[in-house]
Structure formats: structure tokens, C-alpha cells
Amino acid sequence: MTIPLSTLYTILDIQQVDEQYRYKLQLHPDHSIYKGHFPQQPILPGVCFLQIVTELTSQATGAILRLTQLRAAKFPSPLNPNQHPILVLKLCPKPLVPQQWTVEATATADKVTFLKFKGTFKVLTSRSIT
């Protein structure tokens, strides 16, 4: 079981065009995760990026999901929340087979790419996410 990262960020805006979702997020640089990763040089941990992708894909699809296959996760630049507190995460979830989704995602701020993601998620339950 994972712990939601809802206190790590706030969703400022959601736009959907066809199958792509665009989330504008406000990161919270005072979150405790940054105290250990790393003091005086906070960086958003890669595992937190993966959890954010999982949470927002669950919201977009209306299902509780679990990441079952990580095909690619690249972190071209470290994300310091003090330098880039506003993040744009683009998600493109597509049904793969019943009860599975394939997802591609990118996270950017100020023309800098912080995440390139491709993965597969299994549906744990189809009830609505709030």
C-alpha cells in the first residue's frame, strides 16, 4: 500500500484534450520529504514522481491502479521545488486490455524536462477516486 502524496503538491488546473491530461501542480517545498532528500539542496525523489503519476492516472481513469510494469523512467534533470514550484505533468493513459492501462507521461517546468515515463498499470478497483 502506498501513502498518497496529497500534501506534497496541489493540483492547480486540469485540462483534457482527447486522450491527454495536462495537470498543473504546485509543489510544496516545505514538505518533510525534502528535509532528507537532500538538506540545503532539495530534490523531488524519483519514487515520488512515480507515485504522483500513479495518483493522477488513477484520477484520470477513475480507477485505483497499481504500477505493474515500468518500461521507462528517465529523470533528465533534478527537480528542486524551490527553483521550479510549478510543474506541468502530461499524461496519456490508454486502455491496453481489460483491467490494464498503458501510460506515457512527461513532467516539465520552464521548458526543462524532469520526467519521461512509460508504464503499465493494473486496475485494482474501478470505483471513483475523489
C-alpha angles and dihedrals in degrees: 000000000000128000113237114246093217092133091052093066145007124220107235099177141359124200126180123198113176106307097343125094122200115201120190108203133191109212118212107226091190092063114125092239089075094055090073099030090072131330112225089002107058116195127179105244116239091235089058090053088054091049091050090052090050093048095047093044088052089052093047095048098038092234137104105246140192123204106241103167128028106197096171137357116172124176103194094176133020113248115229106190092208092059097038110025093157115067130182115210117190116198128188109187118183128181109249103181129332109307095010135093131193114211136192119190141174130190122204142165128183092354091305118122116220102169139027111182138180121174150136126244130198119217110240094179134350098218117124122276116224 
